[in-house]
Each structure stands twice: as structure tokens, then as C-alpha cells.
Amino acid sequence: MNVLLIGSGGREHALAWKIAASPMLTRLFAAPGNPGIAREAECVALDSADHRAVLSFCREKVIDLVVVGPEAPLVAGFADALREGGVRVFGPSAAAARLEGSKGFTKDLCARYGIPTAAYGRFGDPAAARAYVEKAGAPIVVKADGLAAGKGVTVAMSSREAIEAIDACFEGSFGAAGAEVVVEEYLDGEEASFFCLCDGATALPFGTAQDHKRVGEGDTGPNTGGMGAYSPAPAMTPELVGRTMREIIEPTMRGMAEMGAPFSGVLYAGLMLTADGPKLIEYNVRFGDPECQVLMPRLKDDILVLMRAAADGQLGHMSVRWRDEAALTVVLAAKGYPASPEKGAPISGINAAEAEGATVFHAGTAERDGQLVAAGGRVLNVTALGRTVAEARRRAYAAVDGIGFPGGFCRRDIGWRAIEKERLPT
């Protein structure tokens, strides 16, 4: 198979790394890719917003499958344009991608189909949103309705903080994404990420993970795209997986099909595990980043076989197998992230880190005059396997310590919650 992978981050490097291992692969192209992805694929200068150019490339290179990494092209209708042009795509239509593109849409879907989630209000007017906060009180959660690169959510511990978050949305802090806001009940519990591969009719469970959104140790400071993750999520017991499928995923699949927007691709449910059971925090319509970087190393099966089955509506015949080991990834970020990351700092020692048994995925790197440098907020994802999360963490940090990146930093406590569970007597 000839495959075109869309994207340039750590998630896409992990996907390229796994796709490249498939016996079914003939050629792998990536647009635009990054220096790490270039080790696995032929990087090409294609703009995913130029649907005509992408279609022309797919015909010229006889592309059998296009894999879309990030959410923005999906929300913008990229998969629709390719399907209309006769190209097989792994990823949802624009109508189905509203599950991530509009938090208000997802909340309304939950209300319509009885999917457990937080109570909410949806507002296009700041005064009405403020009044909702004043009535409900704090703690409370404020979300920009649209895509905000994982940074449009404020967990407000006071009404004043919530109102400031509402004002920031309507004053343009998140661009068009903040033109409408969702204000919702604060849920107490442990968060977990649950993934399914979907083909429009079937949802195939595809692993669990937990990530660390806050920039600071002890889960403090502002939200980020994610500072590290591990898989599997110890909190997601078989019982909770079953409840999540019955109460959240399956009603969502039925609802989207009834609305004329059957979901195909990756359905990523962000869950809060409350005393009343799992509740949906939000949906994403692609692999998580950095969760993908811990799922791919654990996956035993050929990812291309699974992706093609999803694109062809054949997941009802498939299963997924996992390695017994845990995986953990540590994000090396540029100083100043998430507010104002410093770019251009040199990076060295990646080969030595990988010699320690880790896999280093490039998230925000570039090459300048033969030197690898930081070119984004989250720069590298250092990933390791282990019999336990604690062992995976030891290996990951040993590799981190071998990387020369004076312009970077990382959290030193990734996996702390799982490791605490591992220390409990059984």
C-alpha cells in the first residue's frame, strides 16, 4: 500500500513509526512531516488546505490510504474532499468531526441521547454566560466552543475566574473558537482517555491512556496540549470499559448515524471517572497527543490493517491485541511553553537516548544548517516500555537525561498517579 500521512507533530511521528513497520506498506509519504518523520517517510510540501493539490498528489503517487493526524483538517472537510475524489481516508467527515469542532454540538448530542456528561449551558452572549456562572457558583468549567489546540478550557475555582475566562473567550483570546462558550458543571474524579476505532457502524475498543495536561509538577499551572502520558490507564477496569462502551460510545455511534453523520476514524473520549460512573468530558476525532505515543508502542497488530478496515467498513471482523508492558512518554518542551515558547535552541543526544532503549518522537523540531533545533512548544516525546509504569518511567527519564536540550524542560512526575496505585498492596 502507498500511504499519505497528514501532519507534523509527535502524534504523526508515532503513527509514521508504526505504519512504517507494516508488511503491507509499499511507500509512506508525509505532509509536511518533520525531521523525525523523515526517518520513516518521504516528506512532501503539501498543504492539506489545498484539496485539489492533495487529490492530484494522491492520483500521481497511487495513494491507497490517506491517514489524517490533526483535527483541524478534519473539521474543515478534508476527508470529504478526498472521498469525493475517490481516495480512501482514515478520518471522519466534517459533519462527524463536529464532535470535536463544537463542544456545544457534543453537549447537545449527549442531552438528546442520554449520554452521561456534566450539566451545561451554551452561550453566544457574554452576559448570559456570566449570569449562568453567578447562579451556579464555583468550581465551574468554561470552554471555548471551537478548536483551541487544547488550551480553550478553564477549570475555574471561583466565579470571578470563570467570568474572566468567559470575557477572554468573547474578547478573542481563542479567535473564532471563542465566539460561543460552553459553561458546565465541575466533575470530581479521575480523568482517563478511551479510544475506539470506528467505521460508521462498529466501534472497536482501542486502548486506554492517561495524560498530564498541566504544565507544572503536581498537576499545577496552565493547561497545555499534554506534558506526558502512559498506557494502559489503571483506572479503566474491564467493568468501566464495558460501561463506557454501553453508556457513552454506542449511543454516540447510533446518534451520529441517525443524524446522517456516521462516525469513521478514531473516536477519543475524554472521561471523568466519577462516583456515579464514567462521564464524558469531551470528544476528540483523532488520536491524542501525546497519548498516541504510548498506544503505538504497545500495539501488537498491524495498524495499517486496522485503519484500512475502518475506512472500508470492515471493523466488525477485527480485534486488537496489546503488549503486556506499560508505556510512558515524557514531553520535552521549549522554555516559556505554553505561553511563549522559545524556538531555535539546539538539540543533541537523541541517538544516545534511543540506545538506552527509548523511542524519541519528534513533535516540534526543525533542521537548520545540519543542526536539530526546537521549532515548537512541545519539542520531543521520549517514550519507553516497562513491566510496570514505574519501570517505564525510569527508562524514559534515563533517556531524557541523555538528551542535550538546554532550551527545554520537562515534568519529572509523569505517571505519578499510576505509580501510587502500583505501590498499593494487592
Backbone hydrogen bonds, N-H to C=O, Kabsch-Sander energy under -0.5 kcal/mol:
donor,donor_aa,acceptor,acceptor_aa,energy
3,V,1,M,-0.5
3,V,27,R,-2.7
4,L,65,L,-2.3
5,L,3,V,-0.5
5,L,29,F,-2.9
6,I,67,V,-3.0
7,G,5,L,-0.5
7,G,31,A,-2.5
13,H,9,G,-1.9
14,A,10,G,-2.3
15,L,11,R,-2.2
16,A,12,E,-2.8
17,W,13,H,-2.7
18,K,14,A,-1.9
19,I,15,L,-3.2
20,A,16,A,-2.7
21,A,17,W,-0.5
21,A,18,K,-0.8
22,S,19,I,-2.0
25,L,22,S,-1.3
26,T,1,M,-3.7
27,R,1,M,-1.1
29,F,3,V,-3.0
30,A,42,E,-2.1
31,A,5,L,-2.6
33,G,7,G,-1.7
38,A,34,N,-2.3
39,R,36,G,-1.6
40,E,37,I,-2.0
41,A,37,I,-2.1
42,E,28,L,-2.7
43,C,41,A,-0.8
44,V,30,A,-3.0
46,L,44,V,-1.6
48,S,46,L,-0.6
50,D,47,D,-2.0
51,H,49,A,-1.3
54,V,50,D,-2.1
55,L,51,H,-2.6
56,S,52,R,-2.3
57,F,53,A,-2.2
58,C,54,V,-2.6
59,R,55,L,-2.0
60,E,56,S,-2.4
61,K,57,F,-2.7
62,V,59,R,-0.6
63,I,58,C,-2.5
64,D,2,N,-2.7
65,L,2,N,-1.4
66,V,88,R,-2.0
67,V,4,L,-2.8
67,V,65,L,-0.5
68,V,66,V,-0.5
68,V,90,F,-1.6
69,G,6,I,-2.0
69,G,67,V,-0.6
74,L,70,P,-0.6
75,V,71,E,-2.4
76,A,72,A,-1.8
77,G,74,L,-1.4
78,F,73,P,-2.7
81,A,77,G,-1.9
82,L,78,F,-1.9
83,R,79,A,-2.6
84,E,80,D,-2.6
85,G,81,A,-1.1
86,G,83,R,-1.9
87,V,82,L,-2.6
90,F,66,V,-3.0
91,G,89,V,-0.8
97,A,93,S,-2.5
98,R,95,A,-0.6
99,L,96,A,-1.7
100,E,97,A,-1.8
101,G,97,A,-2.6
102,S,98,R,-2.1
103,K,145,D,-2.6
106,T,102,S,-1.8
107,K,103,K,-2.3
108,D,104,G,-2.4
109,L,105,F,-2.2
110,C,106,T,-2.4
111,A,107,K,-2.2
112,R,108,D,-2.3
113,Y,109,L,-2.2
114,G,110,C,-0.8
115,I,110,C,-1.9
118,A,280,L,-0.7
121,G,183,V,-2.3
123,F,181,V,-3.0
129,A,125,D,-1.8
130,R,126,P,-2.6
131,A,127,A,-2.2
132,Y,128,A,-1.8
133,V,129,A,-1.9
134,E,130,R,-2.6
135,K,131,A,-1.8
136,A,132,Y,-2.6
137,G,133,V,-3.3
140,I,156,A,-2.3
141,V,184,E,-2.6
142,V,154,T,-2.6
143,K,182,V,-2.6
144,A,152,G,-2.4
145,D,180,E,-2.6
146,G,177,A,-2.4
151,K,148,A,-2.1
154,T,142,V,-2.9
156,A,140,I,-2.4
156,A,154,T,-1.1
162,A,158,S,-1.9
163,I,159,S,-2.6
164,E,160,R,-2.3
165,A,161,E,-2.0
166,I,162,A,-2.3
167,D,163,I,-2.6
168,A,164,E,-2.3
169,C,165,A,-2.0
170,F,166,I,-2.3
171,E,167,D,-1.8
172,G,169,C,-1.4
173,S,168,A,-2.6
175,G,172,G,-1.5
177,A,174,F,-1.4
178,G,175,G,-1.6
179,A,176,A,-1.7
181,V,123,F,-2.8
182,V,143,K,-2.6
183,V,121,G,-2.6
184,E,141,V,-2.7
184,E,182,V,-0.5
185,E,119,A,-3.1
186,Y,139,P,-0.7
190,E,273,L,-1.3
192,A,271,L,-1.8
193,S,209,A,-3.1
194,F,269,A,-2.4
195,F,207,G,-2.3
196,C,267,L,-2.0
197,L,204,L,-2.5
198,C,265,G,-2.9
199,D,202,T,-1.7
200,G,263,F,-1.8
204,L,197,L,-3.4
204,L,202,T,-0.5
206,F,195,F,-3.8
209,A,193,S,-2.0
210,Q,230,Y,-2.1
212,H,228,G,-2.1
213,K,211,D,-0.6
215,V,222,P,-1.9
216,G,220,T,-3.1
219,D,216,G,-0.8
220,T,216,G,-1.4
224,T,213,K,-1.6
227,M,212,H,-3.3
229,A,329,T,-1.7
230,Y,210,Q,-2.1
231,S,327,A,-2.3
236,M,233,A,-1.6
237,T,235,A,-1.8
241,V,237,T,-2.5
242,G,238,P,-2.3
243,R,239,E,-2.3
244,T,240,L,-2.6
245,M,241,V,-2.3
246,R,242,G,-2.4
247,E,243,R,-3.3
248,I,244,T,-1.9
249,I,244,T,-2.4
250,E,245,M,-2.9
252,T,248,I,-1.4
253,M,249,I,-2.6
254,R,250,E,-2.4
255,G,251,P,-2.6
256,M,252,T,-2.7
257,A,253,M,-1.9
258,E,254,R,-2.6
259,M,255,G,-1.7
260,G,257,A,-1.6
261,A,256,M,-3.0
265,G,198,C,-2.4
267,L,196,C,-2.7
267,L,265,G,-0.5
268,Y,266,V,-0.6
268,Y,284,N,-2.7
269,A,194,F,-3.1
269,A,267,L,-0.6
270,G,268,Y,-0.6
270,G,282,E,-2.9
271,L,192,A,-3.1
271,L,269,A,-0.7
272,M,279,K,-2.7
273,L,190,E,-3.2
273,L,271,L,-0.5
274,T,272,M,-1.2
274,T,277,G,-1.8
277,G,274,T,-1.6
279,K,272,M,-2.2
280,L,116,P,-2.9
281,I,270,G,-3.4
282,E,270,G,-1.2
283,Y,99,L,-0.6
284,N,268,Y,-2.5
292,C,288,G,-2.2
293,Q,290,P,-0.8
294,V,291,E,-1.7
295,L,291,E,-1.7
296,M,292,C,-2.4
298,R,294,V,-0.6
298,R,295,L,-0.7
299,L,295,L,-1.2
299,L,296,M,-0.5
300,K,321,R,-2.2
301,D,321,R,-0.9
303,I,301,D,-0.6
306,L,302,D,-1.6
307,M,303,I,-2.6
308,R,304,L,-2.6
309,A,305,V,-1.9
310,A,306,L,-2.1
311,A,307,M,-2.4
312,D,308,R,-1.9
313,G,309,A,-0.5
313,G,310,A,-0.9
314,Q,309,A,-3.3
317,H,314,Q,-1.5
318,M,315,L,-2.1
323,R,298,R,-3.1
326,A,386,G,-2.7
327,A,231,S,-2.9
328,L,384,A,-2.4
329,T,229,A,-2.9
330,V,382,V,-2.4
331,V,227,M,-2.0
332,L,330,V,-0.6
332,L,380,L,-2.8
333,A,331,V,-0.7
333,A,409,F,-2.8
334,A,377,G,-3.0
335,K,407,G,-2.8
337,Y,334,A,-2.1
340,S,336,G,-2.7
342,E,335,K,-2.5
343,K,341,P,-0.6
344,G,374,A,-3.0
347,I,372,L,-2.4
348,S,404,G,-2.4
353,A,349,G,-2.1
354,E,350,I,-2.4
355,A,351,N,-1.6
356,E,352,A,-0.7
356,E,353,A,-0.9
357,G,354,E,-1.7
358,A,353,A,-1.1
359,T,383,T,-2.9
361,F,359,T,-0.6
361,F,381,N,-2.9
363,A,379,V,-2.9
364,G,379,V,-1.9
366,A,373,V,-2.0
368,R,371,Q,-2.7
371,Q,368,R,-1.7
373,V,366,A,-3.0
374,A,345,A,-2.2
375,A,364,G,-3.1
376,G,364,G,-0.8
379,V,332,L,-2.5
379,V,377,G,-0.6
380,L,332,L,-1.8
381,N,361,F,-2.7
382,V,330,V,-2.8
383,T,359,T,-2.9
383,T,381,N,-0.7
384,A,328,L,-2.3
386,G,326,A,-2.0
392,A,388,T,-2.4
393,R,389,V,-2.6
394,R,390,A,-2.2
395,R,391,E,-2.1
396,A,392,A,-2.4
397,Y,393,R,-2.8
398,A,394,R,-1.9
399,A,395,R,-1.7
400,V,396,A,-2.4
401,D,397,Y,-2.4
402,G,399,A,-1.2
403,I,400,V,-1.8
404,G,348,S,-2.7
405,F,403,I,-0.8
408,G,405,F,-2.1
409,F,333,A,-2.3
416,W,413,D,-1.8
419,I,415,G,-2.5
420,E,416,W,-2.1
421,K,417,R,-1.6
422,E,418,A,-2.2
423,R,419,I,-1.4
424,L,420,E,-0.7
424,L,421,K,-1.0
